[in-house]
Amino acid sequence: MPKLPGVNHLRAEKALEKAGFHIDRQSKHIFMSKGSVHVVVPRNNPVDAYTMGAIVRDAGMSIEQFRELI
């Protein structure tokens, strides 16, 4: 069982905004940045666990830190 189950893309977006990311642009994906760190969240419901884990890792957070923001 993955540590991070699938997450709604809107919840993921809000959690990343709480972590200091802002939206650069939106299309089929949500492009967010925080300084020189960039992440891309697909607009899937839910975003699968492996993709969400990679997004969290790219954002420089641990799974536990991300869970606290959700």
VEXDREN-2710 file (C-alpha; in Angstrom, 1 decimal):
% VEXDREN-2710
k/r/px/py/pz
1/MET/0.0/0.0/0.0
2/PRO/1.5/3.4/-1.0
3/LYS/2.1/5.9/1.8
4/LEU/0.2/8.6/-0.1
5/PRO/-3.2/7.6/-1.6
6/GLY/-4.6/9.3/-4.6
7/VAL/-5.3/13.0/-4.0
8/ASN/-7.8/15.3/-5.7
9/HIS/-5.8/17.8/-7.8
10/LEU/-7.6/20.7/-6.2
11/ARG/-6.5/19.5/-2.7
12/ALA/-3.0/19.1/-4.0
13/GLU/-3.0/22.6/-5.4
14/LYS/-4.2/24.1/-2.1
15/ALA/-1.6/22.2/-0.1
16/LEU/1.2/23.3/-2.4
17/GLU/0.0/26.9/-2.1
18/LYS/0.1/26.6/1.7
19/ALA/3.7/25.4/1.3
20/GLY/4.5/28.7/-0.6
21/PHE/4.0/27.7/-4.2
22/HIS/2.1/29.9/-6.6
23/ILE/0.4/29.1/-9.9
24/ASP/2.3/30.1/-13.0
25/ARG/-0.3/28.9/-15.5
26/GLN/-3.0/26.4/-16.0
27/SER/-4.1/24.2/-18.9
28/LYS/-4.5/20.4/-18.7
29/HIS/-1.9/20.6/-16.0
30/ILE/-1.3/23.2/-13.2
31/PHE/2.2/24.6/-13.3
32/MET/3.4/25.9/-10.0
33/SER/6.7/27.4/-8.7
34/LYS/8.4/28.5/-5.6
35/GLY/11.6/30.3/-6.4
36/SER/13.6/28.0/-8.7
37/VAL/11.5/24.9/-7.8
38/HIS/8.9/24.0/-10.3
39/VAL/6.2/21.3/-10.1
40/VAL/3.4/20.2/-12.4
41/VAL/0.1/18.8/-11.1
42/PRO/-2.1/17.0/-13.6
43/ARG/-5.8/17.7/-13.5
44/ASN/-6.7/14.1/-12.8
45/ASN/-9.1/13.1/-10.1
46/PRO/-7.5/11.5/-8.2
47/VAL/-3.9/12.1/-9.0
48/ASP/-2.5/8.6/-8.5
49/ALA/-0.2/7.8/-5.6
50/TYR/3.0/7.4/-7.5
51/THR/2.6/10.6/-9.5
52/MET/1.7/12.5/-6.3
53/GLY/4.7/11.1/-4.5
54/ALA/6.9/12.3/-7.3
55/ILE/5.4/15.8/-7.2
56/VAL/5.9/16.0/-3.4
57/ARG/9.5/14.8/-3.8
58/ASP/10.1/17.4/-6.6
59/ALA/8.6/20.1/-4.3
60/GLY/11.3/19.2/-1.7
61/MET/8.8/18.0/0.9
62/SER/8.4/14.7/2.7
63/ILE/5.1/12.7/2.5
64/GLU/4.4/13.5/6.1
65/GLN/4.9/17.3/5.5
66/PHE/2.5/17.1/2.6
67/ARG/-0.1/15.2/4.6
68/GLU/-0.1/17.9/7.2
69/LEU/-0.9/20.5/4.6
70/ILE/-3.8/18.5/3.1
END
